[in-house]
Amino acid sequence: MKLRSMVVASVVVLSLLGVAGTALARQSAARAKTVHVTAKDYSFTLSPKTVHHGRVMFVIKNEGKTAHDFEIAGHMSKIVSPGKTTTLTVNLKRGHIAYKCTIDSHAQMGMKGVLDVT
C-alpha cells in the first residue's frame, strides 16, 4: 500500500511539473519581445528566430566591415556603421515576415531572411 501511494504521488507531482513547465514556456514566449540582430558582410543572424506577435524591439549590431541597415514589415532602421548598434521597434502581426538590408545589393548577396511571428 505504501508503494502504491508513492507511485500515485510521483505521478501527480510529475503531472503538475509538466503543466507548470508548459505555462512557464508560454510566459517566456509572450515576453520574448527583443530580437538581437547581428549584421555581418553579408548575412544576418537573428536570436530568437521566432517571436510572439505584438511590439518587438530589434537590437541591430553591425559586426561587419561595411554599413548596413535592417528593414522589416515596412520599417527600416538607421544605417549602422561597423562596430555600432541601433534599435528598431515594430508592431508585428502573426505570420512569416521578411527582413533584409536595403543598402546596395546586400539583400541579393544574402542579407535577407524570414522571421516567424506566432
N, C-alpha and C positions, 0 to 999 in steps of 0.2 A: 504494500500500500504506500509506503514511504517513497519507493522508487517511482511509482506512478505519479504521485504528487509532484515530485521533482521534474519529471518529464513534462507534465502539463504546465508547470510554472515556467520551464525553459521555453516551451513553445510560445506561451503568452508573451514573455519578455522579448523573444526574437521578433515576433509579430509587431510589437509596439516599436521596437527599434527600426524595423523596416518602414513603418508608417512615418515615424519621426524623421528618418533619413530622407524619404521622399519629400516631405514637407520642407525640410531644410534646403534640399536641392532646388525646389521651386522658388523659395525665397531668395536664394543666391542668384538664380537666373533672372528673377524680377529686378534685383538690384544691380545686375551687371550692365551698367549704363555707360561705362567708359571702355572705349576700344583704343588700344595702343597700336599705332601705325608706324612701322619702320620703313622708310623710303631709302632704297639703295639704287645704284645705277645698274640695271633698270628693272626693278621689281619692288613690290610692296609685300610686307608681312603684317598681317592683322592678328591681334590677340585680344579677345577671343575671336573666332571666325563666325560665331553665331551670337546674336544679341536679341534681347526681348524688345518688342516694338515700343515706341514712345520716344522720349527725349534721350538722345545718345550724344555723348561728348567724345570726339576723336582727338587723341593726342598724337600729333604727327611729328616724328623726329626724323630729320634727314641725316642718314649716315653715309650718304653718297658724296661724290666729288662735284656734282652739278646741282643747280637749283631744281626743285620740284614743287608741285602743288598736289592737292588731293580734292577730287570732285566726286560727290555722291548725291544722288536724288536731287539734282539741280542746284546744289550748294557747293561753293568752292572755297577752299582755304586760301589764306595768303600764300604767296610764294615763300618757300622755306629754303634758306641758304644752307650750304653744307655745314653740319655741326649744330644747327639751330633746331628749335622746336616751336610749334604753334598749336593752337586748338581750333576746332570747328565743332559747333553744336548744332545738331539737326534733329528734327522730329521725324521719325521713320515709321512707316506703316509696315504691316506684315508682308513678306514676300522675299524674293531674291533680288537684291538691289545692287546694280552695277556701280563700280567705282573706277576711277582712272586718274592719271596725271594728264593734264591738258597742255603741258609745255611741249612744243615742237612735235616730234614723232615718238615721244616717250611711251605712250599707250601702245603703239604698234610694236615697240621694242620689248613689251612685256609688262609695263606698269599699268595693269588693269586686273580686275577680278570681280567677284560677286560675293556680297555679304548676305548671309541668311538671317532674316529677321522673323522671329516667331511671335 
